[in-house]
Amino acid sequence: MKNLLILLLMFSILPLQGAIVVSFTNQADFDAYNFITNQSYIVHLDNDTTLPITDQINSLQPLSSMDSLVLFLNHTLVENLYELQQPLESFYLAMEGNEKFDTLYITDNIKVLSISCERTFLKYIYGGSKIKQGGTFYIYDNDYLKKVELDLGDMDASPQGYPSLEVAQNDSLKTFYWNNPHHQLSAFSFFENRQLKHVHLETAKEKVSSMSEAFGGFVFNIELDSISGCVGLDSVHSLIIKQNYMLDNACVFQNGVKNYLIDYPQSNFFIVENNAIGLKSLTDLLAADCSWLPNGVEELKHQKLSLYPNPAHNEVFVEQSQNQTTFQIYDMSGKIVATGFVESNGRVSLAGISGGMYILQVAEKRSKLVIQ
Protein backbone atom coordinates (compact mmCIF):
# COMPACT_ATOMS: atom_id res chain seq x y z
CA MET A 1 0.00 0.00 0.00
CA LYS A 2 2.81 2.42 0.88
CA ASN A 3 4.59 1.77 -2.41
CA LEU A 4 1.33 2.29 -4.30
CA LEU A 5 0.81 5.64 -2.56
CA ILE A 6 4.34 6.71 -3.47
CA LEU A 7 3.79 5.74 -7.09
CA LEU A 8 0.58 7.77 -7.22
CA LEU A 9 2.44 10.81 -5.89
CA MET A 10 5.00 10.41 -8.64
CA PHE A 11 2.61 10.55 -11.60
CA SER A 12 2.88 14.36 -11.59
CA ILE A 13 6.60 14.25 -12.24
CA LEU A 14 7.80 10.98 -13.75
CA PRO A 15 6.90 9.38 -17.10
CA LEU A 16 5.78 6.00 -15.75
CA GLN A 17 3.84 4.86 -18.81
CA GLY A 18 5.82 2.06 -20.40
CA ALA A 19 8.19 1.71 -17.45
CA ILE A 20 9.46 -1.81 -16.72
CA VAL A 21 9.01 -2.99 -13.11
CA VAL A 22 11.69 -5.32 -11.70
CA SER A 23 12.62 -6.52 -8.18
CA PHE A 24 15.85 -7.93 -6.73
CA THR A 25 16.89 -9.33 -3.36
CA ASN A 26 20.58 -10.09 -4.03
CA GLN A 27 23.49 -8.63 -5.99
CA ALA A 28 24.02 -11.63 -8.29
CA ASP A 29 20.52 -11.50 -9.78
CA PHE A 30 20.75 -7.72 -10.05
CA ASP A 31 24.07 -7.89 -11.92
CA ALA A 32 22.81 -10.61 -14.27
CA TYR A 33 19.68 -8.74 -15.36
CA ASN A 34 19.78 -7.33 -18.89
CA PHE A 35 18.67 -3.69 -18.54
CA ILE A 36 17.71 -1.91 -21.76
CA THR A 37 19.62 1.31 -22.42
CA ASN A 38 17.54 4.51 -22.23
CA GLN A 39 14.47 2.62 -20.98
CA SER A 40 12.46 3.83 -17.97
CA TYR A 41 12.41 1.44 -15.00
CA ILE A 42 10.81 1.01 -11.61
CA VAL A 43 13.39 -0.96 -9.62
CA HIS A 44 12.86 -2.48 -6.18
CA LEU A 45 16.02 -3.44 -4.31
CA ASP A 46 14.81 -5.22 -1.18
CA ASN A 47 17.96 -6.70 0.25
CA ASP A 48 17.83 -10.22 1.67
CA THR A 49 19.80 -9.59 4.87
CA THR A 50 19.87 -13.31 5.72
CA LEU A 51 22.41 -13.84 2.91
CA PRO A 52 26.18 -13.53 3.44
CA ILE A 53 27.32 -9.91 3.08
CA THR A 54 29.11 -10.72 -0.18
CA ASP A 55 25.76 -11.72 -1.73
CA GLN A 56 23.75 -8.74 -0.47
CA ILE A 57 23.02 -5.72 -2.66
CA ASN A 58 25.86 -3.20 -2.40
CA SER A 59 26.21 -1.67 -5.89
CA LEU A 60 23.98 0.31 -8.27
CA GLN A 61 26.24 -0.26 -11.27
CA PRO A 62 23.59 -2.14 -13.32
CA LEU A 63 21.50 1.09 -13.35
CA SER A 64 24.22 3.27 -14.86
CA SER A 65 22.50 3.51 -18.28
CA MET A 66 18.98 4.46 -17.18
CA ASP A 67 16.88 7.23 -18.74
CA SER A 68 14.13 7.65 -16.14
CA LEU A 69 14.28 5.72 -12.89
CA VAL A 70 12.10 5.01 -9.88
CA LEU A 71 14.29 3.36 -7.26
CA PHE A 72 13.08 1.73 -4.05
CA LEU A 73 16.18 1.14 -1.93
CA ASN A 74 15.42 -0.91 1.18
CA HIS A 75 18.00 -2.15 3.69
CA THR A 76 20.79 -2.51 1.15
CA LEU A 77 24.53 -1.99 1.64
CA VAL A 78 24.62 0.75 -1.02
CA GLU A 79 26.57 3.82 0.22
CA ASN A 80 25.84 6.55 -2.37
CA LEU A 81 24.39 7.38 -5.80
CA TYR A 82 27.66 7.98 -7.63
CA GLU A 83 27.26 4.90 -9.83
CA LEU A 84 24.22 6.46 -11.53
CA GLN A 85 26.47 7.98 -14.18
CA GLN A 86 24.20 8.77 -17.13
CA PRO A 87 22.13 11.98 -16.88
CA LEU A 88 18.70 11.00 -15.62
CA GLU A 89 15.76 12.80 -17.15
CA SER A 90 13.77 12.00 -14.01
CA PHE A 91 14.59 10.20 -10.79
CA TYR A 92 12.46 9.17 -7.84
CA LEU A 93 14.31 7.75 -4.84
CA ALA A 94 12.48 6.03 -1.99
CA MET A 95 14.84 4.94 0.79
CA GLU A 96 14.23 2.94 3.94
CA GLY A 97 16.96 1.51 6.14
CA ASN A 98 20.33 1.27 4.32
CA GLU A 99 22.61 1.62 7.33
CA LYS A 100 25.75 2.36 5.26
CA PHE A 101 24.07 5.16 3.33
CA ASP A 102 24.60 8.05 5.76
CA THR A 103 24.99 11.01 3.34
CA LEU A 104 22.60 11.64 0.45
CA TYR A 105 24.25 13.89 -2.13
CA ILE A 106 21.95 14.83 -5.02
CA THR A 107 24.33 14.53 -7.97
CA ASP A 108 24.49 16.98 -10.89
CA ASN A 109 23.32 14.44 -13.48
CA ILE A 110 19.70 14.40 -12.26
CA LYS A 111 17.27 16.80 -13.93
CA VAL A 112 13.93 16.00 -12.26
CA LEU A 113 13.84 14.78 -8.67
CA SER A 114 11.48 13.43 -6.00
CA ILE A 115 12.75 11.79 -2.82
CA SER A 116 11.26 9.86 0.07
CA CYS A 117 13.55 9.08 3.01
CA GLU A 118 11.83 7.12 5.75
CA ARG A 119 13.50 5.51 8.78
CA THR A 120 16.95 5.66 7.23
CA PHE A 121 20.42 6.04 8.76
CA LEU A 122 21.00 9.31 6.89
CA LYS A 123 22.86 12.07 8.74
CA TYR A 124 23.06 14.68 5.99
CA ILE A 125 21.14 15.51 2.80
CA TYR A 126 22.55 18.11 0.43
CA GLY A 127 23.10 19.08 -3.21
CA GLY A 128 20.54 19.50 -5.96
CA SER A 129 22.11 22.55 -7.61
CA LYS A 130 21.37 21.23 -11.14
CA ILE A 131 17.82 20.00 -10.52
CA LYS A 132 15.44 21.52 -13.08
CA GLN A 133 12.12 20.33 -11.65
CA GLY A 134 11.05 18.96 -8.28
CA GLY A 135 8.19 16.80 -7.06
CA THR A 136 7.51 15.39 -3.61
CA PHE A 137 10.17 15.71 -0.89
CA TYR A 138 9.17 13.44 2.00
CA ILE A 139 11.62 13.19 4.92
CA TYR A 140 10.16 11.21 7.79
CA ASP A 141 11.38 9.51 10.98
CA ASN A 142 15.12 9.55 10.22
CA ASP A 143 16.57 9.36 13.74
CA TYR A 144 20.16 10.23 12.80
CA LEU A 145 19.48 13.06 10.35
CA LYS A 146 21.02 16.33 11.60
CA LYS A 147 21.08 18.70 8.62
CA VAL A 148 19.36 19.20 5.25
CA GLU A 149 20.77 21.70 2.72
CA LEU A 150 19.04 21.67 -0.66
CA ASP A 151 20.43 24.43 -2.86
CA LEU A 152 17.97 24.25 -5.76
CA GLY A 153 19.07 27.42 -7.54
CA ASP A 154 18.35 26.05 -11.04
CA MET A 155 14.94 24.57 -10.26
CA ASP A 156 12.13 26.38 -12.05
CA ALA A 157 8.40 26.00 -12.49
CA SER A 158 7.28 22.55 -13.57
CA PRO A 159 4.40 22.10 -16.06
CA GLN A 160 3.18 19.27 -13.82
CA GLY A 161 2.94 21.52 -10.73
CA TYR A 162 5.02 22.80 -7.86
CA PRO A 163 6.97 20.66 -5.40
CA SER A 164 5.70 19.80 -1.94
CA LEU A 165 7.74 19.34 1.21
CA GLU A 166 6.99 17.27 4.31
CA VAL A 167 9.51 17.01 7.14
CA ALA A 168 8.26 15.08 10.15
CA GLN A 169 9.48 13.30 13.29
CA ASN A 170 13.21 13.53 12.55
CA ASP A 171 14.34 13.64 16.18
CA SER A 172 17.96 14.77 15.60
CA LEU A 173 17.36 17.29 12.81
CA LYS A 174 18.63 20.74 13.81
CA THR A 175 18.67 22.84 10.61
CA PHE A 176 16.75 22.74 7.34
CA TYR A 177 17.77 24.92 4.39
CA TRP A 178 15.81 25.12 1.12
CA ASN A 179 17.06 27.59 -1.48
CA ASN A 180 14.95 27.89 -4.61
CA PRO A 181 14.61 31.57 -5.54
CA HIS A 182 12.70 30.93 -8.82
CA HIS A 183 10.02 28.55 -7.69
CA GLN A 184 6.88 28.09 -5.64
CA LEU A 185 6.13 25.44 -3.05
CA SER A 186 2.67 23.93 -3.35
CA ALA A 187 2.67 22.94 0.32
CA PHE A 188 5.06 22.39 3.18
CA SER A 189 4.85 20.92 6.64
CA PHE A 190 7.26 20.65 9.55
CA PHE A 191 5.83 18.43 12.26
CA GLU A 192 7.33 17.12 15.52
CA ASN A 193 11.01 17.55 14.68
CA ARG A 194 12.01 17.72 18.32
CA GLN A 195 15.47 19.30 18.01
CA LEU A 196 14.85 21.46 14.95
CA LYS A 197 16.01 25.03 15.60
CA HIS A 198 16.16 26.79 12.23
CA VAL A 199 14.16 26.58 9.01
CA HIS A 200 15.10 28.68 6.00
CA LEU A 201 12.80 28.49 2.98
CA GLU A 202 14.08 30.68 0.18
CA THR A 203 11.46 30.89 -2.56
CA ALA A 204 10.36 33.35 -5.21
CA LYS A 205 9.09 36.52 -3.57
CA GLU A 206 5.41 36.16 -2.75
CA LYS A 207 5.36 32.77 -4.43
CA VAL A 208 4.70 30.26 -1.67
CA SER A 209 1.21 29.20 -2.55
CA SER A 210 0.02 27.22 0.46
CA MET A 211 0.90 25.19 3.51
CA SER A 212 -0.30 21.68 4.17
CA GLU A 213 -3.21 21.35 6.57
CA ALA A 214 -2.39 17.72 7.39
CA PHE A 215 0.30 18.62 9.91
CA GLY A 216 0.02 22.37 9.49
CA GLY A 217 2.82 24.67 8.43
CA PHE A 218 4.92 24.36 11.62
CA VAL A 219 3.51 22.24 14.43
CA PHE A 220 5.08 20.83 17.60
CA ASN A 221 8.71 21.61 16.74
CA ILE A 222 9.50 22.41 20.35
CA GLU A 223 13.05 23.78 19.86
CA LEU A 224 12.32 25.78 16.69
CA ASP A 225 13.31 29.41 17.27
CA SER A 226 13.43 30.96 13.78
CA ILE A 227 11.80 30.75 10.36
CA SER A 228 13.45 32.79 7.64
CA GLY A 229 13.51 33.27 3.89
CA CYS A 230 9.77 32.92 3.39
CA VAL A 231 9.04 36.54 2.48
CA GLY A 232 5.47 36.37 1.32
CA LEU A 233 2.43 34.35 0.33
CA ASP A 234 0.19 35.39 -2.54
CA SER A 235 -2.41 32.59 -2.53
CA VAL A 236 -2.74 31.21 0.95
CA HIS A 237 -4.96 28.17 1.54
CA SER A 238 -3.99 27.39 5.11
CA LEU A 239 -1.48 28.36 7.75
CA ILE A 240 -1.02 26.59 11.06
CA ILE A 241 1.83 27.59 13.37
CA LYS A 242 1.32 26.16 16.85
CA GLN A 243 3.07 24.42 19.73
CA ASN A 244 6.49 25.70 18.67
CA TYR A 245 7.28 26.86 22.18
CA MET A 246 10.58 28.62 21.39
CA LEU A 247 9.47 30.26 18.13
CA ASP A 248 9.83 34.02 18.48
CA ASN A 249 11.24 34.96 15.07
CA ALA A 250 9.18 34.45 11.94
CA CYS A 251 8.52 36.60 8.90
CA VAL A 252 6.03 34.77 6.72
CA PHE A 253 3.70 37.46 5.41
CA GLN A 254 4.26 40.91 3.99
CA ASN A 255 1.68 43.67 3.96
CA GLY A 256 0.75 42.82 0.38
CA VAL A 257 -1.45 39.97 1.62
CA LYS A 258 -2.67 41.65 4.78
CA ASN A 259 -6.09 42.55 3.39
CA TYR A 260 -6.60 38.99 2.17
CA LEU A 261 -6.06 37.65 5.67
CA ILE A 262 -8.16 40.26 7.42
CA ASP A 263 -11.11 39.29 5.21
CA TYR A 264 -11.09 35.82 6.81
CA PRO A 265 -9.97 36.40 10.41
CA GLN A 266 -12.05 33.56 11.87
CA SER A 267 -10.99 30.92 9.37
CA ASN A 268 -9.96 27.60 10.88
CA PHE A 269 -7.26 27.42 8.23
CA PHE A 270 -5.29 30.21 9.94
CA ILE A 271 -4.12 29.17 13.40
CA VAL A 272 -1.25 30.78 15.32
CA GLU A 273 -1.17 29.67 18.97
CA ASN A 274 0.96 28.23 21.77
CA ASN A 275 4.22 29.59 20.37
CA ALA A 276 6.70 31.83 22.21
CA ILE A 277 5.75 35.23 23.61
CA GLY A 278 6.64 37.11 20.42
CA LEU A 279 4.37 35.00 18.23
CA LYS A 280 0.86 34.93 19.60
CA SER A 281 -1.44 35.62 16.66
CA LEU A 282 -1.68 35.95 12.91
CA THR A 283 -0.93 39.67 13.08
CA ASP A 284 2.51 38.92 14.54
CA LEU A 285 3.44 37.44 11.15
CA LEU A 286 2.53 40.51 9.13
CA ALA A 287 5.47 42.75 8.30
CA ALA A 288 6.35 45.43 5.77
CA ASP A 289 9.94 44.24 5.61
CA CYS A 290 11.41 40.80 6.26
CA SER A 291 15.02 41.81 5.61
CA TRP A 292 15.85 41.69 9.32
CA LEU A 293 15.87 37.89 9.15
CA PRO A 294 19.09 36.13 8.09
CA ASN A 295 19.70 35.16 4.47
CA GLY A 296 20.78 31.69 5.53
CA VAL A 297 20.43 29.38 8.49
CA GLU A 298 22.11 30.80 11.55
CA GLU A 299 21.30 30.86 15.24
CA LEU A 300 19.14 33.72 16.42
CA LYS A 301 19.46 34.55 20.09
CA HIS A 302 16.26 34.68 22.10
CA GLN A 303 15.46 34.85 25.76
CA LYS A 304 15.83 31.35 27.07
CA LEU A 305 15.23 30.50 30.68
CA SER A 306 18.17 29.06 32.65
CA LEU A 307 17.13 26.33 35.07
CA TYR A 308 18.57 23.41 37.02
CA PRO A 309 18.47 20.51 37.57
CA ASN A 310 16.96 19.28 34.33
CA PRO A 311 15.62 16.57 34.41
CA ALA A 312 14.04 17.49 37.74
CA HIS A 313 11.93 15.72 40.35
CA ASN A 314 9.99 17.69 42.95
CA GLU A 315 11.53 21.11 42.33
CA VAL A 316 13.56 23.13 39.88
CA PHE A 317 15.55 26.35 40.31
CA VAL A 318 15.50 29.21 37.81
CA GLU A 319 17.66 32.29 37.47
CA GLN A 320 16.77 34.76 40.19
CA SER A 321 14.94 38.00 39.53
CA GLN A 322 14.75 41.11 41.68
CA ASN A 323 10.99 40.92 41.70
CA GLN A 324 8.86 37.97 42.72
CA THR A 325 7.72 36.48 39.39
CA THR A 326 4.94 34.18 38.36
CA PHE A 327 5.55 30.96 36.47
CA GLN A 328 3.46 28.76 34.17
CA ILE A 329 4.12 25.15 33.20
CA TYR A 330 2.67 23.89 29.89
CA ASP A 331 2.33 20.31 28.74
CA MET A 332 3.10 19.36 25.15
CA SER A 333 -0.48 20.03 24.04
CA GLY A 334 -0.14 23.65 25.16
CA LYS A 335 -2.35 23.21 28.26
CA ILE A 336 -1.26 24.98 31.46
CA VAL A 337 -0.77 22.33 34.16
CA ALA A 338 0.60 24.54 36.95
CA THR A 339 1.00 28.20 37.87
CA GLY A 340 2.44 29.98 40.89
CA PHE A 341 5.14 32.29 42.20
CA VAL A 342 8.88 31.77 41.90
CA GLU A 343 10.33 31.78 45.43
CA SER A 344 13.01 34.31 46.37
CA ASN A 345 15.77 31.71 45.95
CA GLY A 346 14.55 30.85 42.44
CA ARG A 347 12.74 27.66 43.49
CA VAL A 348 9.72 26.41 41.52
CA SER A 349 7.69 23.62 43.07
CA LEU A 350 6.80 20.70 40.82
CA ALA A 351 4.59 18.96 43.38
CA GLY A 352 1.70 17.07 41.88
CA ILE A 353 2.99 17.17 38.30
CA SER A 354 3.45 13.76 36.67
CA GLY A 355 6.62 12.81 34.85
CA GLY A 356 7.07 13.93 31.27
CA MET A 357 8.20 16.77 29.05
CA TYR A 358 6.96 20.31 29.72
CA ILE A 359 7.65 23.96 28.98
CA LEU A 360 8.43 26.22 31.97
CA GLN A 361 7.80 29.93 31.45
CA VAL A 362 8.93 32.69 33.82
CA ALA A 363 8.09 36.23 32.66
CA GLU A 364 9.00 36.24 28.95
CA LYS A 365 11.56 33.44 29.14
CA ARG A 366 10.90 29.78 28.40
CA SER A 367 12.77 26.50 28.51
CA LYS A 368 12.05 22.84 28.04
CA LEU A 369 11.69 20.96 31.34
CA VAL A 370 11.78 17.20 31.87
CA ILE A 371 10.19 15.89 35.06
CA GLN A 372 11.09 12.40 36.22
C-alpha angles and dihedrals in degrees: 000000000000092000090049091052091050091050091051090052090053098056090087092061114021130062097234098162107109094011116147115232117213135166132202135184101181139036097242095060090043093052093046096053115107105229116195114235115248092007122132115243141186104209126189115197105186103169119221098225092187089073123089111274091250089062097045122099110273106144136060094195095119088064096056094107100049125134102194120005139189107191126190106192112188125175095329128147092240111133105191147348098253093112091066090091106160116080107263117219088204134001132186116187122192112183131185125168112341098152095195093052100085101147123048110200114184101221125222095245095072117092104178120031143187122166137189117188113180127171093343132149091241117142100177137023119190146141129057097141092140098043110126100187134017135203130175120352108192117176111173138166098346101156097193099043111118106164140021120192115174110175100189097170094147097046112113138175115309121218087222093057141273126306123260128214130207121176114175142163097353096150098194099040111122106167135026121189124184117176116184109137095175102049146068128231114224091204141341136191134185111188131174099340093156100198099032110130107166135034121182117184111181109189138151110297110273090356106114100110105191148337125236116260093202094082096359126239097291117357132167097349091144098188097041109124105164142033115188142167096040098110102170150350122219102179109028119185099170141351125189120174111166144136093023092131097186097041109121101139120065133135108184105141133044125203090262090081097035095102091050091057096043089056089064105033095147097048115132087218091071111063125159112168146128094027126124123301094270094055111053106133146011092270090063088068096055114097138159091216130027096181092106089075119086121266091227139020111296135142116272115203117233135169106280122180117241113218141160147238100025116201089043136185121197099349144016131198124223132192109286123251129200091236127054104257134199123235135204128198118205127194120221092271090060094253117140108239099175141013133179146116126303108237120238092259091053095259120152117191117227095186114148096013115123122229119278145084120312143163117241116203125191115178104316096335126096138184139174113259127196117201118198 
